[in-house]
Amino acid sequence: MTPRTNPFTPTFGMVPPYLAGRDRVLATMRDAFHAGLGNPNLCSLFIGPRGSGKTALLSCIGDEAREAGWIVVDTVAEEGMLEDIIQHATLEAAQVVDATPHSRLSGLTVGQVGVEWEYESTDAPTWRIRMEALDEVRVTVEELVQLITSYQLFIRSGRSVALLMAGLPANVTDLVEDARISFLRRSRQQFLETISDAEVSSAIRKSAIRKTIKRGGKAIEDDALEKIVQASAGYPYMMQLVGYFTWLEADDDDRIDVEHARLGIKAAQSDFRRGVLDRTWQEMSPGDRAFATAMLPDQDTSTL
C-alpha cells in the first residue's frame, strides 16, 4: 500500500491548503488592489507574533494581487535585496511586456508590494533611477530605508504603488520609529491576533482541518477534531503543526481518533515550544522576561 502524503504544512511561510480566519484581511486587500492609488490599505504593516501566519498571509495577498493583474516577485529582506528585486521583476515583467529599454509596465507587485513603473535602462547608475517606480519590501537592513524613502517619492509622483510588509511587533516598532521614514507611522498597521476558538472551530469544521484531512484521504472523529481546535489555541501555525503530527500518529489508519489527536497534540506542543516559544523568550529583554513571568499566575487576561 502506498503511504498517503501528509497534507499538513507546518513550515514557516508555507501556505496551507485552507487558510482559516483571515477572510476579512484578504477581502480588504483584494478591494485595495482593484481600487489602486489612494486606497490606504496599499501601505500596510502586518504585525504579529511567531506562529500567527504573517508570511503565509502575505503569500495569499500576493495571489490576490496576481488575480487583480499585478506582477508578483518574492524576495528575502537582507542585504542585496534591491538588486534581487529588480532582476526578478525584470524576468516577471518580460512575460507581459517588451523588455527592451523604454518599455512601460502597467502594474507590479514585488513580494508584498504593488507598483506601476517605467524601466528606462538596464545600466542606469542608481537603484532609484533603475527602478523609477518599483516598490519593495524590507525589514531591518539599511536598504529598507532607501526603499521606503523612494516609495514616498513614487506616491508623490502619482504612481500606482503599494508597500506591504510584515514583522514581529518589536521589529515593526523599531522600523516606524526611524526618523528618516517617519511617514510610515501613518501606514495601516494591521495586528494579526490569534483566531478565536469559535471562529477557528467553524472554519476548521467547514473548510480547514476536516477538508485538509479529507484531501489527504482520511477522515476524523468529531471529538478528535475538537481536541485539535482547542490545542491550536488560535495560532495558524499551531493548527498545521497539530494536524501534521496527528496525521503521523494515525499512520495507515483511515480514520483519526481521539488517541491519535492526543499523541499528535503532545508532539506538536513540544515542537512549538522549541521552535517558537523558546526562541521568543531568548529574544526578550530582561524587563520583558520579568513582565511575562509576573503574568504567569493569571488565569485569564492580565491587567495592570
DRENVO-344491 format. One record per residue (C-alpha): x, y, z. Coordinates in Angstrom, 1 decimal. Layout:
{X:X	Y:Y	Z:Z} $
...
END
This chain:
{X:0.0	Y:0.0	Z:0.0} $
{X:1.4	Y:3.4	Z:-1.0} $
{X:1.7	Y:5.7	Z:2.0} $
{X:-0.6	Y:8.7	Z:1.9} $
{X:1.1	Y:12.1	Z:1.8} $
{X:0.7	Y:14.2	Z:4.9} $
{X:-1.5	Y:17.2	Z:3.7} $
{X:-0.5	Y:19.5	Z:6.6} $
{X:2.3	Y:22.0	Z:6.1} $
{X:3.9	Y:23.2	Z:9.4} $
{X:6.7	Y:25.0	Z:7.7} $
{X:7.2	Y:28.7	Z:8.3} $
{X:6.0	Y:30.7	Z:5.2} $
{X:4.2	Y:27.7	Z:3.6} $
{X:0.6	Y:28.4	Z:2.6} $
{X:-1.8	Y:25.8	Z:4.0} $
{X:-4.4	Y:24.2	Z:1.7} $
{X:-7.1	Y:26.1	Z:3.6} $
{X:-6.3	Y:29.4	Z:5.3} $
{X:-8.7	Y:29.9	Z:8.3} $
{X:-9.8	Y:33.1	Z:9.9} $
{X:-8.2	Y:35.7	Z:7.5} $
{X:-11.0	Y:36.2	Z:5.0} $
{X:-11.6	Y:39.8	Z:6.1} $
{X:-8.0	Y:40.8	Z:5.6} $
{X:-7.8	Y:39.1	Z:2.2} $
{X:-11.1	Y:40.8	Z:1.1} $
{X:-9.8	Y:44.2	Z:2.2} $
{X:-6.6	Y:43.7	Z:0.2} $
{X:-8.5	Y:42.4	Z:-2.8} $
{X:-10.5	Y:45.6	Z:-2.9} $
{X:-7.4	Y:47.7	Z:-2.5} $
{X:-5.6	Y:46.1	Z:-5.5} $
{X:-8.6	Y:46.8	Z:-7.6} $
{X:-9.0	Y:50.3	Z:-6.3} $
{X:-5.4	Y:51.3	Z:-6.8} $
{X:-3.7	Y:54.5	Z:-5.9} $
{X:-5.3	Y:56.3	Z:-3.0} $
{X:-6.5	Y:53.2	Z:-1.1} $
{X:-4.9	Y:53.4	Z:2.4} $
{X:-4.5	Y:49.7	Z:2.6} $
{X:-1.9	Y:49.7	Z:-0.1} $
{X:0.6	Y:50.8	Z:2.5} $
{X:0.2	Y:48.3	Z:5.3} $
{X:2.2	Y:46.7	Z:8.1} $
{X:1.0	Y:43.3	Z:9.2} $
{X:2.1	Y:42.8	Z:12.8} $
{X:2.0	Y:39.5	Z:14.8} $
{X:4.0	Y:37.1	Z:16.9} $
{X:5.7	Y:34.0	Z:15.6} $
{X:3.1	Y:31.4	Z:14.5} $
{X:0.4	Y:34.0	Z:13.6} $
{X:0.7	Y:33.2	Z:9.9} $
{X:2.2	Y:36.5	Z:8.7} $
{X:4.3	Y:35.1	Z:5.8} $
{X:1.5	Y:32.7	Z:4.7} $
{X:-0.9	Y:35.6	Z:4.7} $
{X:1.4	Y:37.7	Z:2.6} $
{X:1.7	Y:34.9	Z:0.1} $
{X:-2.1	Y:34.7	Z:-0.2} $
{X:-2.2	Y:38.5	Z:-0.6} $
{X:0.3	Y:38.1	Z:-3.4} $
{X:-2.2	Y:35.7	Z:-5.1} $
{X:-4.9	Y:38.3	Z:-4.8} $
{X:-2.5	Y:40.8	Z:-6.4} $
{X:-1.9	Y:38.4	Z:-9.3} $
{X:-5.7	Y:38.0	Z:-9.8} $
{X:-6.0	Y:41.8	Z:-10.0} $
{X:-3.4	Y:42.0	Z:-12.7} $
{X:-0.2	Y:42.8	Z:-10.7} $
{X:3.1	Y:41.1	Z:-11.3} $
{X:4.4	Y:39.5	Z:-8.2} $
{X:8.0	Y:39.0	Z:-7.2} $
{X:9.1	Y:37.4	Z:-3.9} $
{X:12.3	Y:38.4	Z:-2.1} $
{X:14.1	Y:38.0	Z:1.2} $
{X:14.7	Y:41.0	Z:3.3} $
{X:18.5	Y:41.1	Z:3.5} $
{X:21.5	Y:42.9	Z:2.1} $
{X:21.4	Y:42.9	Z:-1.7} $
{X:17.6	Y:42.6	Z:-1.9} $
{X:17.2	Y:45.6	Z:-4.1} $
{X:19.3	Y:44.0	Z:-6.8} $
{X:17.4	Y:40.7	Z:-6.4} $
{X:14.1	Y:42.5	Z:-6.7} $
{X:15.0	Y:44.4	Z:-9.9} $
{X:16.3	Y:41.2	Z:-11.5} $
{X:13.3	Y:39.1	Z:-10.7} $
{X:10.9	Y:42.0	Z:-11.5} $
{X:12.6	Y:42.2	Z:-15.0} $
{X:12.1	Y:38.5	Z:-15.5} $
{X:8.5	Y:38.6	Z:-14.4} $
{X:7.7	Y:41.7	Z:-16.5} $
{X:9.2	Y:40.1	Z:-19.6} $
{X:6.3	Y:37.7	Z:-19.6} $
{X:3.8	Y:40.5	Z:-20.2} $
{X:5.7	Y:43.4	Z:-21.7} $
{X:8.5	Y:44.1	Z:-24.1} $
{X:11.7	Y:44.0	Z:-22.0} $
{X:13.6	Y:46.4	Z:-24.3} $
{X:14.6	Y:49.9	Z:-22.9} $
{X:11.9	Y:52.5	Z:-22.6} $
{X:9.1	Y:49.9	Z:-22.2} $
{X:6.4	Y:50.7	Z:-19.7} $
{X:4.9	Y:48.3	Z:-17.2} $
{X:1.3	Y:48.8	Z:-16.1} $
{X:1.3	Y:47.1	Z:-12.7} $
{X:3.8	Y:45.3	Z:-10.5} $
{X:3.9	Y:43.7	Z:-7.1} $
{X:7.2	Y:42.9	Z:-5.5} $
{X:6.9	Y:40.3	Z:-2.7} $
{X:4.2	Y:42.2	Z:-0.9} $
{X:4.5	Y:45.4	Z:-2.9} $
{X:2.5	Y:46.7	Z:-5.8} $
{X:3.7	Y:49.3	Z:-8.2} $
{X:3.4	Y:50.9	Z:-11.6} $
{X:6.8	Y:51.7	Z:-13.2} $
{X:8.9	Y:52.9	Z:-16.1} $
{X:12.0	Y:50.9	Z:-16.9} $
{X:14.2	Y:53.3	Z:-18.8} $
{X:17.6	Y:51.5	Z:-19.0} $
{X:19.2	Y:48.3	Z:-17.6} $
{X:22.5	Y:50.1	Z:-17.0} $
{X:21.3	Y:53.2	Z:-15.1} $
{X:23.8	Y:54.2	Z:-12.3} $
{X:21.5	Y:54.3	Z:-9.3} $
{X:18.9	Y:52.0	Z:-7.9} $
{X:16.2	Y:54.6	Z:-7.8} $
{X:16.7	Y:55.6	Z:-11.4} $
{X:16.7	Y:51.9	Z:-12.5} $
{X:13.6	Y:51.1	Z:-10.6} $
{X:11.9	Y:54.5	Z:-11.1} $
{X:8.6	Y:53.3	Z:-9.8} $
{X:9.3	Y:50.0	Z:-8.3} $
{X:8.4	Y:49.3	Z:-4.7} $
{X:9.6	Y:46.6	Z:-2.5} $
{X:9.5	Y:45.1	Z:0.9} $
{X:12.2	Y:45.2	Z:3.5} $
{X:13.0	Y:44.7	Z:7.2} $
{X:15.8	Y:45.9	Z:9.4} $
{X:18.5	Y:46.2	Z:6.7} $
{X:19.8	Y:49.7	Z:5.7} $
{X:18.4	Y:49.2	Z:2.2} $
{X:14.9	Y:49.2	Z:3.7} $
{X:15.2	Y:52.9	Z:4.5} $
{X:16.2	Y:53.5	Z:0.8} $
{X:13.2	Y:51.6	Z:-0.3} $
{X:10.7	Y:53.3	Z:1.9} $
{X:12.1	Y:56.8	Z:1.1} $
{X:11.8	Y:56.0	Z:-2.6} $
{X:8.3	Y:54.7	Z:-2.1} $
{X:7.2	Y:58.0	Z:-0.7} $
{X:8.5	Y:59.8	Z:-3.8} $
{X:6.7	Y:57.3	Z:-6.0} $
{X:3.4	Y:58.2	Z:-4.3} $
{X:4.1	Y:61.9	Z:-4.8} $
{X:4.6	Y:61.4	Z:-8.5} $
{X:1.2	Y:59.7	Z:-8.8} $
{X:2.4	Y:56.1	Z:-9.5} $
{X:0.2	Y:53.2	Z:-8.6} $
{X:2.4	Y:51.6	Z:-5.9} $
{X:1.8	Y:49.5	Z:-2.8} $
{X:4.0	Y:48.7	Z:0.1} $
{X:3.0	Y:45.7	Z:2.3} $
{X:5.3	Y:44.4	Z:5.0} $
{X:5.1	Y:42.0	Z:7.9} $
{X:7.1	Y:41.7	Z:11.0} $
{X:7.3	Y:40.9	Z:14.7} $
{X:5.9	Y:43.7	Z:17.0} $
{X:9.3	Y:44.8	Z:18.3} $
{X:10.9	Y:44.9	Z:14.8} $
{X:8.0	Y:47.0	Z:13.4} $
{X:8.3	Y:49.4	Z:16.3} $
{X:11.9	Y:49.9	Z:15.6} $
{X:11.1	Y:50.5	Z:11.9} $
{X:8.4	Y:53.1	Z:12.4} $
{X:10.4	Y:55.0	Z:15.0} $
{X:13.2	Y:55.7	Z:12.5} $
{X:13.1	Y:59.4	Z:11.9} $
{X:14.2	Y:59.1	Z:8.3} $
{X:10.9	Y:57.3	Z:7.4} $
{X:8.6	Y:58.8	Z:10.0} $
{X:5.8	Y:58.9	Z:7.4} $
{X:5.5	Y:55.1	Z:7.8} $
{X:3.7	Y:55.8	Z:11.1} $
{X:0.7	Y:56.8	Z:9.1} $
{X:0.5	Y:53.4	Z:7.3} $
{X:-2.2	Y:50.9	Z:8.1} $
{X:-0.9	Y:48.8	Z:11.0} $
{X:-2.9	Y:45.6	Z:11.0} $
{X:-2.4	Y:43.3	Z:14.0} $
{X:-2.8	Y:39.6	Z:13.3} $
{X:-4.2	Y:38.4	Z:16.6} $
{X:-4.9	Y:34.8	Z:17.4} $
{X:-8.1	Y:33.5	Z:15.8} $
{X:-10.9	Y:32.9	Z:18.3} $
{X:-11.8	Y:29.3	Z:19.2} $
{X:-15.3	Y:29.9	Z:17.9} $
{X:-14.1	Y:31.2	Z:14.6} $
{X:-11.4	Y:28.5	Z:14.3} $
{X:-13.9	Y:25.8	Z:15.2} $
{X:-16.3	Y:26.9	Z:12.5} $
{X:-13.6	Y:27.4	Z:9.9} $
{X:-11.9	Y:24.1	Z:10.7} $
{X:-15.2	Y:22.1	Z:10.6} $
{X:-16.4	Y:23.7	Z:7.4} $
{X:-13.3	Y:24.1	Z:5.4} $
{X:-9.9	Y:23.9	Z:7.0} $
{X:-8.8	Y:20.9	Z:9.1} $
{X:-11.5	Y:18.5	Z:8.0} $
{X:-11.1	Y:19.3	Z:4.4} $
{X:-7.4	Y:19.1	Z:4.7} $
{X:-7.7	Y:15.6	Z:6.2} $
{X:-10.2	Y:14.5	Z:3.6} $
{X:-7.9	Y:15.8	Z:0.9} $
{X:-5.2	Y:13.5	Z:2.2} $
{X:-7.5	Y:10.5	Z:2.1} $
{X:-8.6	Y:10.2	Z:5.7} $
{X:-11.5	Y:11.1	Z:8.0} $
{X:-11.5	Y:12.4	Z:11.6} $
{X:-13.8	Y:11.8	Z:14.5} $
{X:-15.7	Y:14.9	Z:15.9} $
{X:-14.1	Y:14.5	Z:19.4} $
{X:-10.6	Y:14.3	Z:17.9} $
{X:-11.4	Y:17.4	Z:15.8} $
{X:-12.4	Y:19.3	Z:19.0} $
{X:-9.2	Y:18.4	Z:20.7} $
{X:-7.2	Y:19.8	Z:17.7} $
{X:-9.2	Y:23.0	Z:17.7} $
{X:-8.5	Y:23.6	Z:21.4} $
{X:-4.8	Y:22.7	Z:21.2} $
{X:-4.2	Y:25.1	Z:18.3} $
{X:-5.0	Y:28.0	Z:20.7} $
{X:-5.9	Y:30.2	Z:17.7} $
{X:-2.4	Y:30.1	Z:16.1} $
{X:-2.5	Y:29.3	Z:12.4} $
{X:1.0	Y:27.7	Z:12.6} $
{X:-0.1	Y:25.5	Z:15.6} $
{X:-3.1	Y:24.3	Z:13.6} $
{X:-0.8	Y:23.0	Z:10.9} $
{X:1.6	Y:21.5	Z:13.5} $
{X:-1.1	Y:19.7	Z:15.4} $
{X:-2.6	Y:18.4	Z:12.2} $
{X:0.7	Y:17.2	Z:10.9} $
{X:1.7	Y:15.2	Z:14.0} $
{X:-1.8	Y:13.8	Z:14.5} $
{X:-1.7	Y:12.6	Z:10.9} $
{X:1.6	Y:10.9	Z:11.6} $
{X:0.1	Y:9.2	Z:14.7} $
{X:-2.8	Y:7.8	Z:12.6} $
{X:-0.3	Y:6.1	Z:10.3} $
{X:-2.1	Y:3.7	Z:8.0} $
{X:-5.5	Y:4.1	Z:9.8} $
{X:-8.2	Y:5.6	Z:7.6} $
{X:-9.8	Y:7.5	Z:10.5} $
{X:-8.2	Y:9.8	Z:13.0} $
{X:-9.5	Y:9.2	Z:16.5} $
{X:-9.0	Y:10.9	Z:19.9} $
{X:-5.9	Y:8.9	Z:20.8} $
{X:-4.2	Y:9.9	Z:17.6} $
{X:-5.1	Y:13.5	Z:18.4} $
{X:-3.8	Y:13.3	Z:22.0} $
{X:-0.4	Y:11.9	Z:20.9} $
{X:-0.2	Y:14.4	Z:18.0} $
{X:-1.0	Y:17.3	Z:20.2} $
{X:1.7	Y:16.3	Z:22.7} $
{X:4.3	Y:16.1	Z:19.9} $
{X:3.1	Y:19.4	Z:18.4} $
{X:3.3	Y:21.3	Z:21.7} $
{X:6.9	Y:20.1	Z:22.2} $
{X:7.8	Y:21.2	Z:18.7} $
{X:6.1	Y:24.6	Z:19.2} $
{X:7.8	Y:25.2	Z:22.4} $
{X:11.3	Y:24.6	Z:20.9} $
{X:10.7	Y:26.4	Z:17.6} $
{X:8.5	Y:29.3	Z:18.7} $
{X:8.3	Y:29.9	Z:22.4} $
{X:12.0	Y:29.2	Z:23.3} $
{X:13.2	Y:31.4	Z:20.5} $
{X:10.8	Y:34.2	Z:21.5} $
{X:12.0	Y:34.0	Z:25.1} $
{X:15.6	Y:34.2	Z:24.1} $
{X:15.0	Y:37.4	Z:22.2} $
{X:13.1	Y:39.1	Z:25.0} $
{X:14.9	Y:41.8	Z:27.2} $
{X:15.3	Y:41.1	Z:30.9} $
{X:12.5	Y:43.6	Z:31.6} $
{X:10.1	Y:41.8	Z:29.2} $
{X:11.0	Y:38.5	Z:30.7} $
{X:10.3	Y:39.8	Z:34.2} $
{X:6.9	Y:41.2	Z:33.0} $
{X:6.0	Y:37.9	Z:31.3} $
{X:7.0	Y:35.9	Z:34.4} $
{X:4.8	Y:38.1	Z:36.6} $
{X:1.8	Y:37.3	Z:34.4} $
{X:2.1	Y:33.5	Z:34.7} $
{X:-0.2	Y:33.1	Z:37.8} $
{X:-3.1	Y:34.9	Z:35.9} $
{X:-5.7	Y:32.5	Z:34.7} $
{X:-7.1	Y:34.8	Z:32.0} $
{X:-6.3	Y:38.2	Z:30.6} $
{X:-3.6	Y:40.0	Z:32.7} $
{X:-4.4	Y:43.5	Z:34.0} $
{X:-2.1	Y:46.2	Z:35.4} $
END
